[in-house]
Amino acid sequence: MIKKGIYAASLSVLNENGTLNTNETILHAESAIRNGLHGVFFFGSTGQSQLISISEKKNFIAKIASHKLKKQFFLGTGCNSLNDNIDLVKYAMEYDFRDFLIMPPAYYKGNTDEGVFEFYNRIIAAIPKAKIILYNFEKLSGYKFSAETVTELVKAFPDNIIGCKDSSYNLFETLKLPNFFMFPGSEAKLLKGLELGCSGCISAVTNVTHSLARKVFDDFENKKKQSKNEQLIKVRETFDQYNLIAALHSYLSDKNEKFKNILPPLVLLSDEKKSDLNKKLKELNFILEKNLAA
């Protein structure tokens, strides 16, 4: 079950033919957890989820079902289809996964509060034991949750709607609900969120800032003086200057060439932009090896 902490929207590692490389994807997640994360979410937007087939997701779920870190593995669905969402969640629950990060369907413009409410209503009606973390990301889905809609969903489904990943950043500062997890979608918002009562963060860039983010989290929890938050924010702001998926894959490809594989229409950074990214990170004294546990 999800708890307060630092999570990554984990990257998907692909084969040259564009299929999911299950073993490498798991190894990447293992490394990130070993180096500070409380857990990872597979098949979020950072994991190219909407570009990966349902069959590959199911095969992956079956593979991680017996993993020693299973309790730190969580799932997004990354599906537009209501029935695909229901199918995937039902399948995962057969392997005893319970918590799911689910975004309203993208593609069609003009999503309404009423329509989004009905989307979650139908998922919960089909799977009454599912626990759902709402994914608030207007830039991708075209829909931004209001505090009122989230409150209505929690009131209607108190045993199912357990939290929110807020990547639109319009909720984490003001929405206060009892027994509700609020995770800003950026580690640049981590400390501020914690000070306001948030639960941590679920972020793309914690795929590489895991140790820094965990230090900030632990120092807050232990009431210690912050020593890494400024660097953490600057590193995140640097990655934010690029497409995050492209930047993360480009950056990590220096350590593992398999990260060069990415699904179109996504593309890696140009050599010029990659060099620019690496230069900026070096100026911030951010080198991945230094953040890895011995």
ABEGO torsion letter per residue (X at the ends): XBBBEBBBBBBBBBBAAGBBBAAAAAAAAAAAAAAGBAEBBBGBAAAGAAABBAAAAAAAAAAAAABAAAAABBBBAGBABAAAAAAAAAAAAAAGBABBBBBBBBGBBGBBAAAAAAAAAAAAAABAABBBBBBBBAAAAGBBBBAAAAAAAAAABAAABABBBBAAGAAAAABBBBGBBBBBABAAAAAAAAAAGBAEBBBAAAAAAAAAAAAAAAAAAAGBBBAAAAAAAAAAAAAAABBAAAAAAAAAAAABAAAABBBOABBBBBAAAAAAAAAAAAAAGBBAAAABBX
